[in-house]
Structure formats: C-alpha cells, structure tokens
C-alpha cells in the first residue's frame, strides 16, 4: 500500500534558515489493520530499516513520509477484509502552488 500526500521541503515552506532539504509529507504514528476478529499493528515504518519513501526522525513513535511512501501490510490482509487506521501525528507546512490557487478560484 502507498501513503500519498502533499509534500514540501521545510527550507522552502518555512524559510532558508531551516536547513532541511528533504521532501516531507506526513508524520505517521500508529497504524492498525482491523478485521472482524483481530487488531493487527503495522510497524514496518518504525523499524530501523524503513520501506521506500520514509525518513528517519528523532521521534521513536512515528516516521515522516516523503509524500509517496510504501507501507507493507504483511500477511494480515490475505483473505481478510478490514479497516486500515493511520494516526497522522503532523503534516506540513506545504508550499502552495499557483495551480492549486487557480483550482480553488474555479471551484468557488
């Protein structure tokens, strides 16, 4: 599964005095896959070796995406229907692009 969101570099969104040039999407904490019989905790994004699209952080209970991150769900989804729950700890700030503003004007 992929977690896709907006993403910006803190140096662009906050200012050049912030020395962080990574594309930051959202900070994801707890992830659970809930079936009728069981609650599965997904922790692949919290491991030392992270899947593609994840950044290391100083926080131990969450990790930042780059805006397009893989989240392996493992065997818990095989043959099961369920609900995927993600706890988003933080997001943004994001750089607003002119195309975004134009779309807002057209929809108003």
Secondary structure, 3 states (H helix, E strand, C coil): CEEECCCEEHHHHCCCCCCCCCEECEEEEEEEEECCCCEEEECHHHCCCCCCCEECCCCCCCEEECCEEECCCHHHHCCCCCEEEEEEEEECCCCCCHHHHHHHHHHC
